[in-house]
Amino acid sequence: MTNLHHLAEQAVRQALNAGRTVAAAESLTAGMVSAVLADTAGASGMLQGGVVAYQNSVKVDVLGVPASLLAAVGSVDGDVAAAMAAGVRTALGADIGVATTGVAGPEEHDGKPVGTVFIGLATPDGSSAFEYAFTGNRADIRGQACGAALERLLAVLPS
């Protein structure tokens, strides 16, 4: 977790310096991104909150992900990750939304292999997604997804 804490400290510092707020929408990480940020001193100045959207119904009802999109592509998809990030940004009134969705294992999901992860990012300029292929056990993949989310967050924060 040391690397995650280092990334979180950087993200909190850069968000505070830039006056930006952040919200997280998490599926496979189930709150890990929010928790790692909240473990960092100063997080209360930048972390709006988070939504653990493990079930598709939460993605639709809370985050506003179109049910038709989920029906067409499943939950492990770049467009879903981008929609989750945009949805949490709006729902929690944050400057930046970050989202995680993927397959931690041990079995594939929605036809996607274990280790497939999408990180969604939403800013005032729009939303996007990034695809990853991680290896390891369930905990390893969740940890790598959390790290990737923090790295993507850092990339949109002024340094």
Residue pairs with C-beta under 8 A, 6 or more apart in sequence:
1 36
1 143
3 147
4 36
4 143
4 146
4 147
4 150
5 36
5 39
5 40
7 36
7 147
7 150
7 151
7 154
8 36
8 37
8 39
8 40
8 43
8 150
9 40
10 150
10 154
11 22
11 37
11 40
11 150
11 153
11 154
11 157
12 37
12 40
12 41
12 42
12 43
12 45
12 46
12 47
13 42
14 154
14 157
14 158
14 159
15 21
15 22
15 45
15 46
15 96
15 157
16 42
16 45
16 46
17 158
18 157
18 158
20 46
20 95
20 96
20 157
21 46
21 47
21 48
21 93
21 94
21 95
21 96
22 37
22 46
22 47
22 48
22 94
22 95
22 96
22 97
22 98
22 153
23 47
23 48
23 49
23 50
23 51
23 88
23 89
23 91
23 92
23 93
23 94
23 96
23 97
23 98
24 33
24 34
24 37
24 49
24 50
24 51
24 88
24 97
24 98
24 99
24 100
24 149
25 50
25 51
25 53
25 63
25 84
25 85
25 87
25 88
25 97
25 98
25 99
25 100
25 120
26 32
26 33
26 34
26 50
26 51
26 52
26 53
26 99
26 100
27 52
27 53
27 54
27 59
27 75
27 84
27 99
27 100
27 101
27 102
28 100
28 101
28 102
28 103
28 104
28 117
28 141
28 142
28 145
29 100
29 142
29 145
29 146
29 149
30 52
30 54
30 142
31 50
31 52
32 142
32 143
32 145
32 146
33 50
33 98
33 100
33 146
33 149
33 150
34 47
34 49
34 50
36 146
36 150
37 43
37 46
37 47
37 150
38 47
48 92
48 93
48 94
49 92
50 88
50 92
51 58
51 62
51 63
51 88
51 91
51 92
52 58
53 59
53 62
53 63
53 84
56 65
56 67
56 70
56 75
59 65
59 70
59 75
59 80
59 83
59 84
59 87
60 66
60 67
60 70
62 87
62 91
63 83
63 84
63 87
63 88
63 91
64 83
64 86
64 87
64 90
64 91
65 80
65 83
65 84
65 87
66 83
69 77
69 79
69 80
69 83
70 80
73 79
73 80
73 110
74 80
74 109
74 110
74 111
74 112
75 101
75 109
75 110
76 101
76 102
76 103
76 109
76 110
76 112
76 116
76 118
77 101
77 110
77 118
78 118
78 120
78 129
78 130
78 131
79 129
80 101
80 118
80 120
81 99
81 100
81 101
81 118
81 119
81 120
81 129
82 99
82 120
82 121
82 122
82 127
82 128
82 129
83 120
83 127
84 97
84 99
84 101
84 120
85 97
85 98
85 99
85 120
85 121
85 122
85 127
85 129
86 97
86 120
86 122
86 127
87 97
88 94
88 97
88 98
88 99
88 122
89 95
89 96
89 97
89 122
89 123
90 97
95 123
95 124
96 121
96 122
96 123
96 153
96 156
96 157
97 120
97 121
97 122
97 127
98 119
98 120
98 121
98 122
98 149
98 152
98 153
99 119
99 120
99 121
99 122
99 149
100 117
100 118
100 119
100 120
100 145
100 146
100 149
101 117
101 118
101 120
102 112
102 115
102 116
102 117
102 118
102 132
102 134
102 141
102 145
103 109
103 110
103 112
103 113
103 114
103 115
103 116
103 117
103 141
104 114
104 138
104 141
104 142
104 145
105 114
105 115
105 137
105 138
105 141
106 114
106 137
106 138
107 114
108 114
113 133
114 141
115 132
115 133
115 134
115 135
115 136
115 141
116 131
116 132
116 133
117 131
117 132
117 133
117 134
117 141
117 144
117 145
117 148
118 129
118 130
118 131
118 132
119 129
119 130
119 132
119 145
119 148
119 149
119 152
120 127
120 128
120 129
121 127
121 128
121 129
121 130
121 152
121 153
121 156
122 128
123 156
130 148
130 152
132 144
132 145
132 148
134 140
134 141
134 144
134 145
135 141
136 144
